[in-house]
Amino acid sequence: MKRLFFVTATAALLFTACTSAATPTADNSNPSPTLSLTTAPVEEAPKAIYEAETFASGIGFPTAMEFAPDGRLFVAEKNGAVRYITPDGKTSDPVLILTNIDTKGERGLLGLTLDPNFAENGHFWVFYTLGDALVNRVSRFTLKDGQAADEQVSFEFNIAFETSTILNGGGLHFGPDGMLYIAAGSTNNVFASNEPDSPQGKMHRVDPNAFPAQPAPDNPNPDSTIFARGLRNVFDFTFNPANGWLYATENGGDCDDEIDLVVPNGDYGWHTDGLCEDNNLPADYPYNKPLLYFTPTIGPTGIMFYNGDVFPEWKGNMFYCSWHGGKMVRLELTEDGYHLHKAERIETGIDKACRIDLTQGLDGYIYYADISSIYRLVRAK
């Protein structure tokens, strides 16, 4: 997996100031207030507006999921299978079973995304660890007659710490620009993460129509697929539908888990010294500061923005989940996208914990996963 250490903690949050409300920038020179999730302003309600219910069970460690235009929920399982769940909660047989896959530790099938034109072309993309090589691979498959076919290899990068099975990344999504974004983990090699041109510890942006992958138009370096660098292990990322900005969950070591606003050519400064320093960043800090930080760690995982009609009071809000404790959190940001207005824990219950991915359904419900089931938040009756 991308990073799943078993620690429970209360989160401390740090919001950074910005220099421009129009576009995200790499300038983080302004001082930053510190907030905690327990003291941040929370809108209290006499009764929760939501309730959690089980949507599908018996899923084998779902790592990523995405809705097709026809309402099917496609799910990637760590062991190498891709299947879908129908709108009425019925689980299909696998449409893809990867046979040449390494699932040790945090390796395996880690990412899934559907082509923007999936309804017409049947293309979908997966991120997985090869079983006969120390390589993480991104490939495109085509769904034909209910089965995946025609693997086209897009992007590969080596595991830079050969004896380690952790920190492979795996986030995989199309941006509003139609380009494919890939979160490549450091593979537990902090030196590779800090090397400016190595593929590990980077966010990549590629042309989805080129095999092998080529840099997308208007990349920071037109000759490189690298969009941002200095990352340890991005578990997942999402785009704000209001402005297209990219936000990512970043997993630290024993400290400094983050949610980052990822900007073009940003450097997020994962350090070789391993110091815990998000809570005391100097004014002249030379790297991009986190939007939020968590020390002790929480293991932030899936992340999304909500824009449905079931919960109109949540439109434009960010949601993320955490491996440690299985909590879902709602964040209402200010208009500049850098500051916290309100925060709320979404209490789903320990038996319906949000530990891995989450996404909005076509029906406006919020769907989320633990290690064996998928649940959804619906409007309370």
N, C-alpha and C positions, 0 to 999 in steps of 0.2 A: 504494500500500500504506500501511500504518499508520505504519511508519517502518523502513526497512531501509538503514542506512548500512554501508558495508563497512570495518570496523575489527576487528582481532583483539586480544583482551585477556585478562588474567587477572582474575577477578572478586574484588573485595573485598566482604565482606558485613557489614552492620550489623543487629543485632537490637535492638529497642527493648523496654523493660520495660513492663509494663501495671499498671493499678491495680485491675483486676478480672478474675478468671478466668472469671466467669460470662457476661458479655456484653462485646462489644468496645465501647470508649469512645473519645472524642476527646481524652482526657487523656493527654498524652505527657510529663509533667513529670519522670519518673524518669530517672536516668542510664542510658546504654546501653553494653554491652560491644561491642567490635569483634572480629569473627572473619573469617578468610579461608577461602576454599574449600579451599585447599591445607593449612591447618593445623586445620580443623575435624575433630572426631573422626569417623572413617570405619570402619565395620565391615568388616574384611577377610575375604575368603573364599578358600579354596584354588582354587576354580573358580567362574567367573561362573554364576549361576543362570539366566541369560537368554541368548538369542541373537536377532539381528535377521534377518528374512527379508522379501523383497519380496512385497507383497500385490497391488498393481496399478501399472501403468506407463502412460505416455502421457497423464497428466493435465496440463491447462494451467494451471499456477501455482495450486494449490489454496490458498485463503485461509482456509477454514473447513470443518468437517465435523462431522456428527452422525449417530448411528445411529437408525434407525427401529425400532419394536418388532418388526418382522418380520426384523430382521438386515441390512437394506440400509443401506449407508453413503452418506448424501447428502453431496455435495461441491460447494462453491461455487468457481468458477474466476474469476480476476481479470478475464478478458475478458468476463464477463457470462453465462456458462453455468452451469446447475445440472444435475448428473447424479447417478446413484447407482451404487454398486458392489455386486454381489451377494455373499452370504457366501462363494462360491467364487472370488471375485476377478474376475468378468466386469464390464466397464464398459458402462453403458447409453449410448444416445444421449441428448442433452440433453433434460431435461423442461422446461427454461426457457432461452430465449435472450433476454437483454435487448438490445434494439436501440438504445434511446436512452440510451446510457451513455458516460461519459468515462473512459477508462482511462489517461490520461497520468500519469506519475510514480507516486505512491502512491494515485491514484484508481482507481475500478473497483468491481467486486463484492467487498465486503470482509467481509461477515458473513452468516451463515446460522444459523437455528435452527428446529427443528420444534416445532409446537404440542404442549403436553402431551397433548392428545387427538388427535394426528395419526392414529392408527389408525382413529378414528371419523370425523374431519372432513376429513382430508387437508390441513390448513392448514400452511403453512410461511412463514417470514419471512426477508427478505433486506435487507441494507444496501448501497446502491450510490450512485454519483455520477451525477447526471443529465448527459446529453450536451449539452443545449441550455440549461442554466442552471447557475450556480455554486451548486449545492445538493447536499447529501447527503440521501438519502431512505431511510426504512424502510417497506417495504410487505409486506402479506400476500398470498400467492397460495394457491390451492386446487388440489391435484392431482386431475385428473379424467381418467379413461381414459388415464393415463400422460403427461399434459401439464398444465402449469401454466395456470391460467385465473383470471379475476376478480380482477385487482389491486385491492387496497384500500390506499390511502395512509394510513399511520399517523402518521409523524413526519418532519419535515424541518428542516434547519438550513442556513443560508447558509455558504459558504466565506468567511471573514472576511479573508483575505489573497488577493486575487483573482488575483495573478500567481504564486502558489505552488501547487504540486500535492501538497504533502506534509502529513502529520500530520492525516489525516482521521478517525482512529479506526476504528470498524467492528465492535467486539465486540458480540455480540448473543446474549443467553441468557434463558431463563425462570428465575426464582428458585424456591425451594421454596415460596414464598408464592403461586405462580401468576401473578405479575406479570412484565411484560417489562422487562428492563434493557438499556439502550443506552449504549454508550461513544462519545461524541461528541468527536472530536479538536479541538485548538485551531485547526486549519487554518493552522498556522504564524503565528498572531496571539496573542502572549503577553498583549496587553492585553485581548483578548476572554476569554482563559482566566481572567484575574483579575477581570473584571467579574462581580459576584455574580449577575446575572440573565440574562446572555447564555447562549445554549445551547452555545457552543463551550467545549471544555475541561472538560466535565462528565460525570458519570454520571447518566443519567436513568432514572427508574422510572415506567412508564406502565401504564394499564389496557389490556390487550390487546383488550378487547371494544369499545373506543370508536374511532371514525374521524371526524375526526382524533384523535390521541392526547390523552388527558386524564390529569391526575395520578392516580397510583394511590392507593388509600386508605392513610392513615397516612403519607404522605410528610412529610418535615420541615416543608415549607410546603405546606399542603393545596391552595394555589392554583398550585403549581408542579410541573413534572415533575422538577425537579432533586433528585437524591438525594445527590450529593457534588460538590465543585467544586475548582478550583485544579489541574487535571490538564493535562498537556501532550499526551500521546497514548497512551491506554490501548490496547494491542494486543489483549489478550484478558483474560478474567476467568473465575472459577469459584467455585462455592459448595462449602464443606466439608460433605459429607453428614452429618457427625456433629453439627453445630450450626448449619448454615445461614449461617456467616460468609462474606463475600465477599472474595476475594483477586484482585488485578489485577496484570498486568505493565504497567509505565509506562515509556515511552521518553523519556529525556532528550535533550540535545543532544550535546555532546562529553563529558559527564560525567553522573553522577547518574541513570543508569537505576535503576529501582526495582521491587520487588514490594511492593505496599501492601495492608494490611488496610483495606478501604474500609468506613467506618462511616457511618450516617445523619448527614447534615449535616456530614460531615468536609470540611476544607479542606486540600488537599495542597500548597498554597503554591508552585505554579510561578511563578517570580519574573520581574519585568521587568528585573532587573539581570543575569540570566543567570549568576550566580556559581555555582561548584562548591562546595557547602557541606555535602553530606550527611555527609562525613567529619569535620565539626567543628561540629555543631549545638549552639547554646548551651542551657543549662538552661531558659531562658525562651523557647525557640523557640515562636512563636505558632501554628504550623501542625501538622498531623498528620505525625509522623515516619514514614519508610518502615520496613517490616519488614526489607527487605534493600535495600542499594544497591550499585551497580556502577560504579566509576570506576577505570580507563577503562571505556567502555561495552561491553556484550555484545550489545545488541539483543534483550532478552527477548521472546518471542513467545507461543506457546501455553502454557497452564497448566491443570492438572487435579489432582484428588485420586483416588487409587486405592482401590477397595473390592472388588476381585474375589477369586476363589479360586485363580487360577493362581499368584499370588505372595502367599500368606497373610502372609509376613513383611513385606510392603509395605503392608498394609492401613492406611488412614489417612494415608499419606504423600503429600506434594505433589510433583508433577513439573512442570518447565518446560523449554522449549527456547529456543535462542538463534540468532539469524540469523548472528552472527559466530562462525564455527567450527562451526556446526551441532551443538552439544552438547546432550545431554539430561542433566538433573541431578535426582536424587532428594533430597528434604529430609524428614527425620523431625523434626517439631516436638515440643516438649514439650506437655503437656496443656493449658497455658494458651493455646496457639496463637500465642505471640509469640516464642518462643525456640527456638534450634536445638539438637537433641540429636545428630543425625548427618547427614552429607551424603555423597553419592556421585555421581561422574560415571558415567553409563551409557554405556559404550563401544560404540557401534553401528558404528563404522567410517566413514571419510570417504565411502565409496560409498553409505552409507545414513544420511546426516546428518539430524538433526532440526532443521529450519530454520524451520518455520512452525507448524502446528497439531498438537495431539495430543489423543487422547480414548481412553476405555476402551471396548472392544467388549463385546457381550453375552456373548462367550465368555471374558471375563476377560483377553484379551490387550490390550496397549497399542498403539494405532495412531497413527502420526505421519507427517508429510509433509515432503518437500523441494519444489523447484520443479516437479518433473515426475512424481513417484512417491509412492506411499503404502506404508509398511512397517509391520511389527508386531513387537513383542517377544513371544516365546513362551518357554516353559520349556525350558531347555537339556536336550538328551537325554543 
